[in-house]
Amino acid sequence: MSRITDRLHAVDRAVFDQVAARSWPGAEPVLPRLSRSANRGMLWFGVAAGLAVFGGARGRRAALRGLGSLAAASLTVNTVGKRTVRRRRPLLVGVPPSRHLHRQPFTTSFPSGHSASAAAFAAGVALESRRLGTLVAPAAWSVAFSRIYTGVHYPGDVLAGLALGVGAALAVRGLVPSRDGTAVPARPRADAPALPGGEGLITVLNPLSGPPPLITDPAHRLRTALPRAEVVVHDEDDDLVEVLEDAARRAAERGGALGVHGGDGSVNAAAAAALRHGVPLAVFSGGTRNHFAADLGLETVEDTARAVQAGDAVAVDLARWSPGALPPPAPGRGAPAGRAAATGGGTTSGGPGGTGASGGTVFVNTFSIGSYPELVRVRERWSRRVGSLPAGVLAAVHVLRHERPVEIRMNGVRRTVWLVFVGNSAYRTVGFAPARRGDLADGLLDVRVVHGGRFARTRLVAAALTGALGHSPVYSAALLRRVRIGGLAPGTRLAFDGEVVPAPGELVVDKLPASLVVYRPVARH
């Protein structure tokens, strides 16, 4: 074993000496500066800022994934790598003085932390966006090579750092799946009119549903992508539901489609309006939370615009919650999506924006009772003051400190629960949190319950961290087609797609299978 190690060290030193002895035209004024700029990850923080500003929603996600991967790699290098293999730095005898760094590193040589950070950031960006990853990769390779060029690392140190960095990015993806790797299948295909230039499309833009635009005005971007479409900018003094209702009615008269640019709350209201008027829906991702658009594989305005002009669309399920008795049966999967649900009987009722013509209140993503509605309420109260992420942290702390279990009757069985979660279609789980959906037309509800009891929250987190969530007595999950919830005390709240409303004493949650036609790009073979 020692002979093999000695030979590897000999090869490592030989390659290092060759790099040191060779002339590299154009590298001398660039690589030492580039190497210094990557100290403490400053180069990658700057690149991440550029991606966030100029790369749109995908650029912001790529930046966050890149920085998260970098953090994981740096933690591994500094806590395990450097302390496990105590290799000395190369001697600078053969390296020209013009290449030397002003400040020589004093830590051990193996592995290269700069190379690990560079590879982790570039790989993390690429896992979210191949195009952006291709742009970042040359800088990452240059930083890695600069560590050999300036004489502070052997080639083996750099190769080990690169491997560690890529591994860190893959590990982060395992915990937080990237959107490119979890696109839903384009099924079932649905008929929708092709609208060249957006002719017949009426899109309601809700500027209040997301962060202010950094560069391009969303209305201008919509009109550029679909110049013949009508764009209605929602004013905060107007009722969004009424604006969407008017747009859907006019779209139906023109034989066109309803569009919405906003987050999940806006999409919820638009889905209900499209359902009532039997028109296809075009979703343009533009809010703080865009889970529905992401699960459809709609990343940019241009993605949706291409589908609208080509007439590419799929039928997706909607879910609904209804006070009291179950509304009339939902249409089957074979019924004409969109129009079939709109012809159902029943009276409308429920919370803001989600009331469908079939009775009940529709939701496109999730429904919950228990601690989550309070978390949403507190988060929304603080988000405009301190921002979305800090508000979410404050809300979580508030809920953990102050919330108590609620008494419910679920499918006839009395339970004490911290949370009842109902997802529209089955979700993939990351930790113990529902993350992404693999099929938006599976006809199922993803029902999850966190039960009450002593140390229930602590036991839940411990089970999630140890991978034993499926065996934890405080957590249960099932795929159902409907669920009845009753025995709710006055003052209990429920949340659906970010909206929080008072809960009725009794309610039913069920599905409207393949009830809505939504534009999305469909691969052609």
N, C-alpha and C positions, 0 to 999 in steps of 0.2 A: 504493500500500500504506500509505503514511504517513497519507493522508487517512482511510482506513478505521480505522486504529489510533486516530487523533485522535478520530474520531466515537465509537468504542467507549469511549474514556476519558471523553469528554464525557457519554455516557449513564450510565456508571458513577458519575461524580461527581454527576450530577443525581439519580439514585436514592438515593445516599448522603445527599445534602442533604435529600431528602424524608423519609427515615427519621429523620434527626436533628431535623427541624423538627416532626415529628408527635408528638402525645401518645399514649402507649400505656398505657392504664389497667391497673394490676396488674403491669406488666412491670418497673417500676423496682426494687421490692424483691427480684425473683426473678432476672432475667437477668444482672445483673453478678455475683451470687454463683454462679450456674450456670456462667458463663464462667470464673470463677476456679477453680471446683472441677474443671474439665477440664484444668487445667494439668498437664503431664507425664502426661496420661492417667489421673490418679488417680480421676476419676469413673468411668471405664470399668473400672478394676480393681475398684472397689467393686461395680459392676453385675455384673461377671463372677463375683465371689465369691457374690453373691446367687443368680445362676443356677445355680452349682455346688451350692450348699447346698439350694435349694428346687426346682430344676428337674429333679432326677433325672438319669438317664444322658444323656438328650438335652440337658438344661440344661448339664451338664458339657462335652459336646462343643461345644455352641453357644458356651459361654464361651471354650473353647480356640481355636475357629475365629475368634471375634471378636477375641481378643487377638493371634492370629497375623496377622490382616488388618491390625490397627492397627499392629503392628510393621513390616509391609511398607510401609504408607503413610507412617509416620513416617520410615523410612529413605529413601524416595524423595523426600519433601519436603525433608529436611535435607541430602541429598547432591546432589540434582539441581535441584529446584524453586527453592529460595531462592537458589542460586548462579547459576542461568541467567537469571532475570528479576529484576533489582535495582530493584524498584518501591518507592518511598517510602511510608511510612504516611500515612493521611489526616491532615489538620490537624483539630484538635479544636475549632476556633473555634465552629462551629455546634452542637456536641454539648453538651447541658446537663451541668454539672459533676457532678450527682448520678449520672450514668451512667458517669463515668470510672472506669476500673480504678485501684486504688491504685498498682499498678506497671505502667507502660506497657511493652509489648514493644519491644525494640531491634533485632530482626531485620528483614529486608526483608518487604514486605507480601504478595508473590505467591509461591505460593498460600497460602491459610489452612491452617496446620497443624492447628489445632483442628478445623476443618471436615473436613479429610481424615481425621483420627483418628476423629471421630464417625461419619462415613459408612462408613468401613472397618469399625468395630466393629459398627454396626447391620446393615450388609449381610452381614458374616460370620455374625452370629447368624441372620439371616433365611435364609441359604443352608443352614443346618443345621436350622432350625425356623421356619416362617413365623409361627406363633403367637407365639413369643418375639420374633421380629424385629418384629412389629407392636407389641409392648409397648415395645420399646426405641426404635423410630423417633421418637416424639414428643420424647424427650430429645435425640436426635441433631439433629433439626431445630432445636430450641430453642437448643442450643449453637452451631450454625452461624449462626443469626440473631443471637444475642447478640454475635457478633463485629462485625456491622454496627451494632447497637444501641449498643454501648459505644464505637464510633468507632475501632476498631483495624484494621478491614479495609473495603475497598470490596466491594460486592456481587460484582464479577467475581472477586475473590480467593476469596470463599466458594464461588461456583459451581465454580471450578477445583478447589478443595480437595475439594468433594463428588464431583466426577467422578473425581478421582484416588483417593479413598478407595474408591469402588465398584469402580474398576478393580483396585485392590490386592486386594480381597476376591475378585473373579473370578479373578485370577491365582493366589491361594492355592488356590482350589477346583480350578483346573487341575492343580496339583501334588498336592493331597490331596482327592480327590473327596468330596463330602458324601454322606451316606447317603440323603437325600431324593431325590437325582438319580440314584441307581443301584439302585433297587429291582428285584428280580428278577421276571420274569413269573410270574403265578400259574398255572403249568402244570407237569406235567399234573395236572388235577383228580383227586382221589381220594375214595373213599367213607370217611367216618368218622362215628361216631355223634355226633349233637347231644346235648350233656350240659347240660340246663338247670340253672343254678346250680352246675354242676360235678359233678352227681350221677354217680358212677361213676369220677370222676377221682381218682387217688392221686398226689399230688405230693411228691417228695422235695426238701427244701430243704437245700442245703449251705452253711451259714453261713461255712465256712472258705474259700470260693472267691472271695470278693471283699472290698472294703473294708467296714469296719463301717458300719451304717446311720447316717446323720446325723440323721434325724428319724423316719421311719416304720419300724417293725419289719416286715421282709419277710413274716414269717408272718401278721401282722395284715393286711397289704395283700392277700396271697393269699386269706385267708379273707373279706375284705370283697368282693373282686371275684368270688369263687366260693364262696358260703357253704355249699354242700352238698358241696364237695369235701373229701377228707381230706388234711391236710398233715402230713407226717412230717419232723420236723427232725432231720437227721443229726447224731449225736454223734461227736466225733472218736475216741472209743474204739471205735466200731463200724466195720465194714468197709463202705465206701460201695457196693461192688459187691454185697455180700450184701443191703444195705438196698434197693437198686434192684431186685434180683432178686425179693425178696419182694413189693415193691410192684407190679412188673409181673405177677407170677403172680396176685395178688389182683385186679388190674385186669382181667386176662383172664377170671377167673371171674365177674366182675360185668358183663362185656360193655362195659367202660369204656375208660379210657386211662391211660397213664403220663405223669406230669408231672415236670419237673425244673427247679429254680430254682438256677442256678449258672453257672459259666463253661464254657469249651469242654471242659475235662477232665471235668467232671461230665456235660456233654451227651454226650460220647463214650461214657461208661459207660452212660448211660441209653439211648442209641441201640442199643447192643449188647443190653441187656436187653429193649427193645421189640422188637427183631428176633427174639430167641429166642422170645418169647411171642406174637408176631404181634399186638401192640396198637399203636394210634396213639400218637405222642409229642407232648406239649405242652411247648414250650420257653419258659421264663420267664427273660429276660435278667437276670442278677444276679451275674456274676462280674467278675474283673479284665479278662478278655478274652472278648468275646462275638461273635466273628466269624461263627459259624454263625447265631445269632439275627439279627445285623445283615443278613446276606445273605438271610435270609427276610423282612426288613422288619418284624421284631418288635422294637419299641423299648421298650415298656412292658408291665407285667403286664396292663394293661387290653386291649392289643392282642391278646394271646394269649387272654385270657378271652373276648373277643367271638367269636373264632374257635371256641373250644371249645363255647360255648353254641349257636352257629349250625351247627356241624358242617362248617365250612369247612376244607378241608385239601388238601394237594398231596402228590404222590409225589416223593421226592428220591432221588438216588443216594447210596450209600455206597461207599467204597473200602475195600480190605483188603490187608494184607500177610501173607504166609504163608511159614513156613520151608520150604525144600526144594521139593518138587514142587507144581505148581498144584493147588488143591483142585477139587472138582467144579464144573462150569460154573455161572456165575451165572444167575439167572432172567432171562428177557427182559423188555423194557419192558411187554409186554402182560400179564405175570403179575400176580396180585393183590399189590399192594405190601405189604410188611411180612410177611404170612403166607407168601408164596411163598419168600422167602429163608430163612425159619425152618424150612422143611421139607427144605432141602438136606442132603446127607449130609456126611461128613467128620468129622474129629476136631477138637476145639477146641485151640487153642494160641495163644501170644502173650503180650503184655504185660498189665498190669493194666487191668481195666475194659473192654477193647475186644473181647473174644472173642465172636464171633457164632456162632449155631447152624450157619451154612453152612461153618464152618471158617475158620481164619485170624483175624486181629485187625482189626476194622473201625476206620476213622477217618472223621470227618466233614469235616475241613478239610485238614490237610497231614501229610506224611511226609517225613523228611529223613535223610540220612547225610552225615557230614563235620563241618564246623565248627559248624553250627547246633545239633546236640544238645549240644555242649559249652557253647555260649552259653546254652541253656536251663538246663543244670545249674548254671552259675555264677550266672545271674540268679535262679533260685529260691533258691539258698543265701543271697543277699544281700538279697532283696526284703523279708523280714520285719524286717531290721535297718534298712535305709535307705529303703525304699519301692520301688515298682515301677520308676519312671522312672530314678532314680539307679542302681538295680541293673542295668537294661538297659544303661546307659552303661558301667558297670564291666565287665559281661560282654563287651560289644563290644570294649573296650580289651584285655581279657584274651585274647580269641580272636585279635585282630589281632597280638598280640605273641607268643603261644605256640603257636598251632595250626599244624599242618603238613598238607599234602595227604595223602589216603588213596588206596591202590591198590584198585581194584575191577575187576570184569568186568561190563560192562553190555550185556545182550543179546548176549553172546558176545564182545564187544570189550573188551580190557583198556585201562583209562584211569587216569590220575592226576588226581584231582579235589579241589577245595576243598569242594565242596558238590554233592549231588544233592537236588533238591527235587521232590516229587511232590504236586500238588494234586488234591483231589477236585473235578473239573470245572475248566473253563478260568477263569483269573484275568485280570483287567485289571491291567496293569503301570503303576506310578507310579515313575518313575526306573528302578531295576532291581528294585524290590520288588513282589511280587504283592500287590495291594491288595483288590479286590473281585471277586465272581463275578456274571456276568450270567445264568447258567442253572445251576441245581442239579440238573438232570436231563438233561445232554447226553451221558451215557454215555462221557465222556472223562476221561483223566488229563492234567493239565498238568505235563509233565516238563521241568525246567530243570537245566542242569549248568553249574557254574563250574569250568572246567578248570584244572589246575595249570600250572606253567611260570614263567619268570622274570617278575617284576613283575606277576603275574596279577591280584592284588587292585587294584593301582594302575591298571592298564589297564582293569579292569572299571569302577571308579568314574569314570575319565575318559570312557569310552564312554557311561556313563549320563548324565553331566552334559552331554555334547555332543550327545545324541540319536542316537548311532551304535551303540547297544547291539546292535541286530539284526545289525550287520556285524562285531562284535567277535569275534576268533578264540578268546577265552577264555570265551565264553558261547554256549550253544546251548539251543534250546527246541523242543519238539515236543508235539503232542497225540496221545496213544496210548491204546490200550485196555488194555494190560498192559505191564509191563516186568520183566525178570529181572535181578537183581543178585547177583553171586557174588564169590568170591575175597576175602571180607572176613577180615581178620586177627583173631585172638582179641583181645578187649578193645575192639573197635569198638562204638560205640554208635549207636543210632538214636532218633529222636524222632517222635512222632505225637501231634497235638493237645495238646502241652505235656508229654506223658509221655516220659521218657527211660529206655530199657531196653537191655540188651546185645543186640547184633545177632547173628543166626545167620550161619554162613558163607555160606549160600545162601538167597535168598528171592525171592518173586514178589509184585509189586503188581498188583492188577487191580481191576475194578469189580463192584459189585452194582447194576445199573441199576434205578432206580425201585423200590428195595427197602424203603423206609421211608415210612410215612405220617406227615406232620407237620401239625399245625394251624397255619394262618395265615389272616389275613383275605383274602377273595377278593372283588374288586369285582363287583357285580351290575349288569347292563345291562338 
